[in-house]
Amino acid sequence: MRPDDAVSKEVIAACMEVHRALGPGLLESVYEECLCYELRLRGLGFARQVSLPLIYKEVFLESVYRLDLIVEHALVVELKAVDCLSAVHVAQLRTYLKLINCRAGLLVNFNVAILRHGLRRVEPTTI
């Protein structure tokens, strides 16, 4: 098992706990705050709202993107509270993974009746 697989399982368990307690219909920021609490309880290290600069040719664009969470330096977690996940959400996470050279990401939509319907593991693609 890859290290990011074990981290993914722990993060999913934490997401399920948050969703079980709160259900759908709240703001993304509420889910993020509660998920961070659950990650702390599980002893997982994470960084929140990580600024991701972008370099385009010779132009350095600081703080262009913000990653919701990076857990254990192994997994990018992108949180949503939307009607349904779309291809653009997956593309966004894939771009983040490529920019920081990370092997795995987890896209989590809390605005669903059953959380497993709002979970998607994402890996970067090669061009």
N, C-alpha and C positions, 0 to 999 in steps of 0.2 A: 504494500500500500504506500502510495506517495504521501509525503507529509501534508500536502495541501488537501488530500482526501480526508485525512483525520480531522483537519481543521474545518473542512466543509461540513462534516457530520456534526461537529460541535456547534458550528454557527447555525446550521439548520435546526438543531434541537433548541437553541436559544430563540430563534425566530418563531418556532412553533409555540414556545412558552409565552412569548409576547402576544402572538396572535390568539392563542387560547384565552388569555386574560382580557384582551382589548377588543378582539374582533375587527371587522373591516369598518371603514368609514371615517377614520381620523386622518390628520395631516401626517405627511411623511416625517416631519421633524419630531412628532410624538413617538412614532415607532422607532426612530433612530435613538432617541434618548433612552427609551426602555430597553432596546436591544443592547446598547452600551452597558447598561446596568447588568443585564443578563451575562454579557461577555465577561465583565468584571467578576461576577459570582463564580464563573467557571474557570477563572484564573487565566484567561486568554489575554495576550497582549494585543493592543490595537492602536491605530492612529485614526483620528476622526477628522473629517473635512480637510483632507490633505490637498494642499495646493499643488497643482500640476502645471508647470510652465510648458510652453511649446516653443520650439526653435524652428522657424521657417526660413530656410536658406541662411542668411546671416543675421536675421532679425530674431531677437529673444523676446518672447511675449510672456511676461510674468503673470502668474495667477490666472491663466485663461480658463482652466478647468479645476473643479474640486471633486475629489473622490470621496464618496460618503465614508467608507471605512476600508482600511487595510488591516487584516487580522493576521497576527503572527508572521508578518513580512512574507506571507505566502498566498494570501487570498484577498482579492479586491471584492468588496461587497457593495453593490449598487442597490439602493432602496428606492421603491416606488410605492405610490398610493394612487393608482390609476385604474380606469375601468378595465383595461386589459393591456398586457405587454404587447409591444409591436416590434417589428424588425428594426426600427430606429433605436429602441432601447438596447437591443442586442448589439447593434453596430456601435453604439456609444461605449458600451462596456468593452467590446473587442478593441476599440481604439485606445481606451485607457490601458488595457493589458499590453498592447504593443508599445505604447509610449513609455511605460515603466518596466518593460521586459518581465512581465509576470506571467506565470503559466496557467493560472486559473482565476475565474471570477464567478461570483454568484449574484444572480439578478433575482431580487425578492420583491414581489408585489403583495403588499399587505391588504389591498382592497379586493379581496376574494373571500368567498364563503369558506372554502377549504384551502388552507395554505399551500398544500402540495401542488395545487393548480396554478399558484403564483410563483413557483420556484423554477429557476432555470440555471443550470451550470453552463458557463461559457468559457471557451478556450480561444486563444488568439488564432487567427488563420494566417497562413502565409500567402503572400501576393506573388 
